[in-house]
Amino acid sequence: MKHRTLIGRAGVRCADGRRARLDYYLLRSGGRFGLERCRACLPELSPTPREALRLGRTLHRWTVTPCAVRDVLEELLSH
């Protein structure tokens, strides 16, 4: 069973002028942890919540959208 814990929320203005709310969640499924952000789901990133939570807080702080999450993760994980 998958459990979600809210990490944070952010508001953004879309290119067409509409406002959107971004919710960032820490996922727990069995013994694995991941992240979820609206339509961007990153399950089973880590066997512990610490790294997944750190990454989730970073994505929240930078207000990363589902469209940009792949590029941002590739950059973060390359260091």
C-alpha positions as CSV (number, residue, x, y, z in Angstrom):
1,M,0.0,0.0,0.0
2,K,1.3,3.5,-0.9
3,H,1.3,6.2,1.7
4,R,1.8,9.9,1.0
5,T,3.1,12.7,3.3
6,L,2.9,16.3,2.2
7,I,6.3,17.9,2.0
8,G,5.2,21.4,0.8
9,R,3.0,23.5,-1.5
10,A,3.9,26.3,-3.9
11,G,1.9,28.5,-6.2
12,V,3.0,29.3,-9.8
13,R,1.7,31.3,-12.7
14,C,1.4,29.3,-15.9
15,A,2.5,30.7,-19.3
16,D,-1.2,31.4,-20.2
17,G,-1.6,33.5,-17.0
18,R,-3.5,30.9,-15.0
19,R,-2.4,30.1,-11.5
20,A,-1.6,26.5,-10.4
21,R,-0.8,24.9,-7.0
22,L,2.0,22.5,-6.8
23,D,1.9,19.9,-4.0
24,Y,5.0,17.8,-3.2
25,Y,4.7,14.4,-1.4
26,L,7.0,11.9,0.1
27,L,5.8,8.4,-1.0
28,R,6.3,5.2,1.0
29,S,5.5,1.9,-0.5
30,G,6.7,-1.1,1.5
31,G,10.4,-0.4,2.3
32,R,11.0,2.1,-0.5
33,F,10.6,5.8,-0.6
34,G,10.0,8.2,-3.5
35,L,8.4,11.5,-4.5
36,E,5.2,12.6,-6.2
37,R,4.4,16.0,-7.6
38,C,0.9,16.2,-9.3
39,R,1.6,14.4,-12.6
40,A,5.2,13.6,-11.9
41,C,5.7,10.5,-9.9
42,L,9.2,9.3,-8.9
43,P,8.6,6.1,-6.9
44,E,11.3,4.0,-5.2
45,L,14.1,6.5,-5.3
46,S,15.7,5.3,-2.1
47,P,15.4,2.6,0.6
48,T,15.3,5.3,3.2
49,P,13.2,8.5,3.5
50,R,16.1,10.8,4.2
51,E,17.4,11.2,0.6
52,A,13.9,11.2,-1.0
53,L,12.8,13.8,1.5
54,R,15.9,15.9,0.9
55,L,15.3,15.8,-2.9
56,G,11.6,16.6,-2.4
57,R,12.4,19.6,-0.3
58,T,14.8,20.8,-3.0
59,L,12.2,20.4,-5.7
60,H,9.7,22.3,-3.6
61,R,12.1,25.1,-2.7
62,W,12.9,25.6,-6.5
63,T,9.2,25.2,-7.4
64,V,10.0,22.5,-10.0
65,T,7.0,21.7,-12.2
66,P,6.2,18.3,-13.7
67,C,7.6,19.5,-17.1
68,A,11.0,20.3,-15.6
69,V,11.4,17.6,-13.1
70,R,13.4,15.2,-15.4
71,D,16.0,17.9,-16.3
72,V,16.4,19.0,-12.7
73,L,16.8,15.4,-11.4
74,E,19.4,14.6,-14.1
75,E,21.4,17.7,-13.1
76,L,21.1,17.0,-9.3
77,L,22.0,13.3,-9.7
78,S,25.0,14.0,-11.9
79,H,26.9,15.7,-9.0
